Amino acid sequence: MTEATPPRRIAPQTGPHLWSGAALSPADWMLPLGGEIRAEIEAAPGLPVPRLDPLLGQMAERLAHGPGFCLLRGLPLPEEPAAVLGRLGSRIGHPVHVAPSAGPYYTEPCDALLLLCREAGEVVLHSAAALHNQLLRADRAALEVLYRARQVGTAPALPVFAVTQGVFAARCDHAALDPAAQSALAALEEAAAAPGLALRMVLHPGDLLCVNPFLVWASSTRGLATLALVTEPSRLSEGPFAALRPAEA
């Protein structure tokens, strides 16, 4: 078992990936599809829709350099969700083979996770940067542990939080954390319960929620079809999470 080394100085996160649910409005995260584009998709379900590309470009930008998530509303819900996911995903990145998450968050190692709603439900989102800063204020010692948290056995030794050449990434796989980090994990969960941090979002059939799991921790929710994508540049190219880079589908 090896240990990831925390930075010499843990600094607060800043930038668009730092947000709180209380400070956001739907205009900050929703991308309406529009009736004309929806009609084109319905009329030619197997063909590209070039007019959709600008929206997908905005989506990719928000995932990589913005708040780390967005919602595309208004897609027609197909009988085979994998078809529409593959159609949209191919315009954003490369589909990859990943095992489904087993914990409370979607932790698939990817730069973009597309979640297509098939039945109405609620998802809870957290900015990983906001949780980082909350823990920095409330329990710095716990945060230091999570920068060097280890995994058990032959799995790669991975932290929960990492900064590689100035690029922030965070991943919280509860099942794989070393038992020595459990008290720090409890402090993280307490930080997540701070008022105003979480964003609760009601999803409707046809909603496409897109998240970067390294920036936004979304609660595992039933009724969502998923597709994981790797984009370039990728947080899986270097740093501690590079060991998780999956094979392309």
Kinemage of the C-alpha trace (Angstrom):
@kinemage 1
@onewidth
@group {chain A} dominant
@subgroup {mainchain}
@vectorlist {calphas} color= white
{ca met a 1} P 0.000 0.000 0.000
{ca thr a 2} L 1.389 3.366 -1.032
{ca glu a 3} L 0.283 6.831 -0.130
{ca ala a 4} L -0.516 9.832 -2.309
{ca thr a 5} L 1.257 12.942 -1.051
{ca pro a 6} L -0.849 16.008 -0.217
{ca pro a 7} L 0.289 19.408 -1.524
{ca arg a 8} L 2.631 21.398 0.693
{ca arg a 9} L -0.046 24.062 0.976
{ca ile a 10} L -3.742 23.342 0.553
{ca ala a 11} L -5.333 26.412 -1.001
{ca pro a 12} L -9.053 27.195 -1.325
{ca gln a 13} L -10.538 26.368 -4.703
{ca thr a 14} L -11.728 29.242 -6.872
{ca gly a 15} L -13.326 29.465 -10.296
{ca pro a 16} L -16.555 28.444 -12.032
{ca his a 17} L -16.387 24.876 -10.688
{ca leu a 18} L -16.922 26.365 -7.203
{ca trp a 19} L -20.644 26.916 -6.626
{ca ser a 20} L -23.399 26.362 -4.110
{ca gly a 21} L -26.892 25.196 -4.880
{ca ala a 22} L -28.400 28.158 -3.069
{ca ala a 23} L -26.648 30.596 -5.426
{ca leu a 24} L -27.768 28.959 -8.686
{ca ser a 25} L -30.917 29.377 -10.736
{ca pro a 26} L -32.134 27.139 -13.602
{ca ala a 27} L -30.675 29.614 -16.089
{ca asp a 28} L -27.213 28.714 -14.759
{ca trp a 29} L -27.481 25.031 -15.597
{ca met a 30} L -30.265 24.426 -18.123
{ca leu a 31} L -29.836 24.282 -21.905
{ca pro a 32} L -33.296 24.195 -23.560
{ca leu a 33} L -33.324 22.024 -26.669
{ca gly a 34} L -35.905 23.984 -28.641
{ca gly a 35} L -38.833 22.684 -30.638
{ca glu a 36} L -37.162 22.781 -34.082
{ca ile a 37} L -34.167 20.679 -33.018
{ca arg a 38} L -36.453 18.253 -31.198
{ca ala a 39} L -38.547 17.864 -34.354
{ca glu a 40} L -35.407 17.119 -36.394
{ca ile a 41} L -34.350 14.426 -33.934
{ca glu a 42} L -37.798 12.838 -34.021
{ca ala a 43} L -37.956 12.971 -37.822
{ca ala a 44} L -34.525 11.375 -38.358
{ca pro a 45} L -33.663 9.394 -35.218
{ca gly a 46} L -30.590 7.772 -36.742
{ca leu a 47} L -29.030 10.780 -38.431
{ca pro a 48} L -26.798 13.599 -37.130
{ca val a 49} L -28.458 16.903 -36.285
{ca pro a 50} L -25.860 19.598 -37.095
{ca arg a 51} L -27.920 22.313 -35.403
{ca leu a 52} L -27.494 20.414 -32.143
{ca asp a 53} L -23.704 20.791 -32.254
{ca pro a 54} L -23.589 24.328 -30.756
{ca leu a 55} L -25.537 23.090 -27.720
{ca leu a 56} L -23.240 20.103 -27.375
{ca gly a 57} L -20.263 22.459 -27.614
{ca gln a 58} L -21.670 24.536 -24.760
{ca met a 59} L -22.211 21.336 -22.796
{ca ala a 60} L -18.619 20.178 -23.265
{ca glu a 61} L -17.289 23.616 -22.252
{ca arg a 62} L -19.371 23.663 -19.071
{ca leu a 63} L -18.209 20.178 -18.119
{ca ala a 64} L -14.521 20.868 -18.618
{ca his a 65} L -14.137 24.536 -17.682
{ca gly a 66} L -17.409 25.637 -16.111
{ca pro a 67} L -19.559 24.449 -13.224
{ca gly a 68} L -19.010 20.820 -14.222
{ca phe a 69} L -22.606 20.013 -15.120
{ca cys a 70} L -25.565 21.073 -17.236
{ca leu a 71} L -29.038 19.844 -18.139
{ca leu a 72} L -30.296 19.467 -21.696
{ca arg a 73} L -34.079 19.567 -21.533
{ca gly a 74} L -36.525 18.591 -24.259
{ca leu a 75} L -35.067 15.438 -25.836
{ca pro a 76} L -37.619 12.950 -27.157
{ca leu a 77} L -37.300 9.822 -25.042
{ca pro a 78} L -36.521 6.881 -27.329
{ca glu a 79} L -37.354 3.237 -26.747
{ca glu a 80} L -33.620 2.490 -26.777
{ca pro a 81} L -31.852 5.147 -24.637
{ca ala a 82} L -28.429 3.770 -25.597
{ca ala a 83} L -29.011 4.911 -29.175
{ca val a 84} L -29.570 8.575 -28.357
{ca leu a 85} L -26.787 8.549 -25.765
{ca gly a 86} L -24.340 7.142 -28.296
{ca arg a 87} L -25.481 9.617 -30.914
{ca leu a 88} L -24.933 12.616 -28.655
{ca gly a 89} L -21.867 11.255 -26.902
{ca ser a 90} L -19.978 10.698 -30.151
{ca arg a 91} L -20.121 14.462 -30.730
{ca ile a 92} L -18.518 15.172 -27.327
{ca gly a 93} L -15.881 12.518 -26.637
{ca his a 94} L -14.940 8.856 -26.784
{ca pro a 95} L -17.244 6.311 -25.100
{ca val a 96} L -15.426 4.127 -22.572
{ca his a 97} L -16.132 0.907 -20.691
{ca val a 98} L -16.672 1.606 -16.971
{ca ala a 99} L -18.142 -0.347 -14.105
{ca pro a 100} L -21.273 1.230 -12.609
{ca ser a 101} L -20.840 3.100 -9.343
{ca ala a 102} L -21.685 1.225 -6.167
{ca gly a 103} L -21.652 4.101 -3.665
{ca pro a 104} L -23.850 7.130 -3.064
{ca tyr a 105} L -22.281 9.145 -5.918
{ca tyr a 106} L -21.586 8.524 -9.577
{ca thr a 107} L -17.833 7.940 -9.535
{ca glu a 108} L -17.268 6.513 -13.005
{ca pro a 109} L -13.741 7.481 -14.145
{ca cys a 110} L -14.593 9.743 -17.074
{ca asp a 111} L -14.648 13.396 -18.088
{ca ala a 112} L -18.320 13.431 -19.076
{ca leu a 113} L -21.095 11.230 -17.773
{ca leu a 114} L -24.368 11.474 -19.683
{ca leu a 115} L -27.423 10.580 -17.600
{ca leu a 116} L -30.671 10.233 -19.560
{ca cys a 117} L -33.792 10.294 -17.416
{ca arg a 118} L -36.335 7.573 -18.223
{ca glu a 119} L -38.638 8.124 -15.250
{ca ala a 120} L -39.154 11.192 -13.077
{ca gly a 121} L -36.946 11.494 -10.015
{ca glu a 122} L -34.634 13.734 -8.029
{ca val a 123} L -30.878 13.997 -8.134
{ca val a 124} L -28.683 15.851 -5.645
{ca leu a 125} L -25.546 17.592 -6.909
{ca his a 126} L -22.555 18.930 -5.000
{ca ser a 127} L -19.646 20.995 -6.240
{ca ala a 128} L -16.587 19.004 -5.174
{ca ala a 129} L -14.704 22.307 -4.896
{ca ala a 130} L -17.323 23.665 -2.490
{ca leu a 131} L -17.035 20.538 -0.342
{ca his a 132} L -13.254 20.918 -0.427
{ca asn a 133} L -13.455 24.518 0.791
{ca gln a 134} L -16.075 23.702 3.424
{ca leu a 135} L -13.822 20.998 4.818
{ca leu a 136} L -10.808 23.318 4.658
{ca arg a 137} L -12.681 25.701 6.963
{ca ala a 138} L -14.230 23.087 9.243
{ca asp a 139} L -11.643 20.291 9.523
{ca arg a 140} L -8.321 20.870 7.812
{ca ala a 141} L -6.835 17.695 9.287
{ca ala a 142} L -9.558 15.593 7.660
{ca leu a 143} L -8.957 17.329 4.339
{ca glu a 144} L -5.251 16.512 4.550
{ca val a 145} L -6.156 12.850 5.059
{ca leu a 146} L -8.367 12.911 1.973
{ca tyr a 147} L -5.515 14.333 -0.077
{ca arg a 148} L -3.491 11.253 0.814
{ca ala a 149} L -6.206 8.638 1.343
{ca arg a 150} L -5.087 5.166 0.338
{ca gln a 151} L -6.879 2.233 -1.199
{ca val a 152} L -6.595 -1.303 0.073
{ca gly a 153} L -5.036 -4.280 -1.667
{ca thr a 154} L -3.828 -4.195 -5.257
{ca ala a 155} L -5.985 -1.230 -6.327
{ca pro a 156} L -4.162 1.996 -7.224
{ca ala a 157} L -3.452 4.287 -4.277
{ca leu a 158} L -5.750 7.237 -4.891
{ca pro a 159} L -6.671 10.375 -2.971
{ca val a 160} L -10.140 11.861 -2.797
{ca phe a 161} L -8.867 15.351 -3.690
{ca ala a 162} L -5.962 16.166 -5.991
{ca val a 163} L -4.447 19.155 -7.758
{ca thr a 164} L -2.194 18.333 -10.711
{ca gln a 165} L -0.384 21.244 -12.377
{ca gly a 166} L -3.077 23.554 -11.073
{ca val a 167} L -5.976 21.369 -12.255
{ca phe a 168} L -8.412 20.287 -9.536
{ca ala a 169} L -10.016 16.851 -9.511
{ca ala a 170} L -11.936 14.952 -6.841
{ca arg a 171} L -13.375 11.460 -6.593
{ca cys a 172} L -14.996 9.815 -3.591
{ca asp a 173} L -15.342 6.055 -3.914
{ca his a 174} L -16.617 5.098 -0.460
{ca ala a 175} L -16.209 1.358 -0.960
{ca ala a 176} L -12.539 1.561 -1.927
{ca leu a 177} L -11.258 3.920 0.760
{ca asp a 178} L -8.795 2.672 3.329
{ca pro a 179} L -10.509 2.193 6.711
{ca ala a 180} L -7.966 4.650 8.118
{ca ala a 181} L -9.725 7.391 6.157
{ca gln a 182} L -13.227 6.654 7.440
{ca ser a 183} L -13.195 9.383 10.104
{ca ala a 184} L -12.149 11.898 7.456
{ca leu a 185} L -14.933 10.608 5.233
{ca ala a 186} L -17.406 11.232 8.043
{ca ala a 187} L -16.152 14.830 8.240
{ca leu a 188} L -16.663 15.144 4.485
{ca glu a 189} L -20.238 13.908 4.778
{ca glu a 190} L -20.858 16.431 7.530
{ca ala a 191} L -19.491 19.151 5.257
{ca ala a 192} L -21.854 18.025 2.500
{ca ala a 193} L -24.783 18.581 4.850
{ca ala a 194} L -23.953 22.277 5.281
{ca pro a 195} L -26.990 24.418 4.396
{ca gly a 196} L -27.097 25.749 0.856
{ca leu a 197} L -24.319 23.637 -0.671
{ca ala a 198} L -26.422 20.969 -2.391
{ca leu a 199} L -28.460 21.503 -5.532
{ca arg a 200} L -31.606 19.368 -5.662
{ca met a 201} L -32.845 18.898 -9.194
{ca val a 202} L -36.060 17.228 -10.331
{ca leu a 203} L -35.553 15.294 -13.560
{ca his a 204} L -38.276 14.564 -16.103
{ca pro a 205} L -38.303 11.836 -18.776
{ca gly a 206} L -36.113 12.978 -21.657
{ca asp a 207} L -33.888 15.205 -19.511
{ca leu a 208} L -30.193 14.692 -20.208
{ca leu a 209} L -28.068 15.550 -17.173
{ca cys a 210} L -24.378 15.805 -18.007
{ca val a 211} L -21.758 15.863 -15.261
{ca asn a 212} L -18.014 15.779 -14.938
{ca pro a 213} L -17.644 13.350 -12.011
{ca phe a 214} L -14.279 14.878 -11.092
{ca leu a 215} L -15.938 18.266 -10.479
{ca val a 216} L -19.515 17.449 -9.515
{ca trp a 217} L -20.684 14.637 -7.274
{ca ala a 218} L -24.172 13.549 -8.309
{ca ser a 219} L -26.237 11.208 -6.183
{ca ser a 220} L -26.826 7.755 -7.662
{ca thr a 221} L -30.408 7.775 -8.895
{ca arg a 222} L -32.648 5.057 -10.297
{ca gly a 223} L -34.161 5.357 -13.747
{ca leu a 224} L -31.161 6.925 -15.513
{ca ala a 225} L -29.455 5.460 -18.570
{ca thr a 226} L -25.742 6.284 -18.575
{ca leu a 227} L -22.872 6.761 -20.986
{ca ala a 228} L -19.303 7.562 -19.894
{ca leu a 229} L -17.002 9.585 -22.140
{ca val a 230} L -13.355 10.614 -22.110
{ca thr a 231} L -12.568 13.993 -23.640
{ca glu a 232} L -9.306 15.777 -24.347
{ca pro a 233} L -7.715 17.278 -22.378
{ca ser a 234} L -8.630 14.748 -19.733
{ca arg a 235} L -8.165 14.569 -15.983
{ca leu a 236} L -7.371 10.913 -16.675
{ca ser a 237} L -4.268 11.763 -18.698
{ca glu a 238} L -1.959 12.589 -15.787
{ca gly a 239} L -1.948 12.834 -12.028
{ca pro a 240} L -3.183 10.245 -9.539
{ca phe a 241} L -6.385 9.424 -11.433
{ca ala a 242} L -4.566 8.470 -14.625
{ca ala a 243} L -4.360 4.930 -13.251
{ca leu a 244} L -8.146 4.681 -13.647
{ca arg a 245} L -8.299 5.584 -17.343
{ca pro a 246} L -10.690 3.047 -18.904
{ca ala a 247} L -10.523 1.390 -22.297
{ca glu a 248} L -12.493 2.928 -25.127
{ca ala a 249} L -15.742 1.206 -26.024
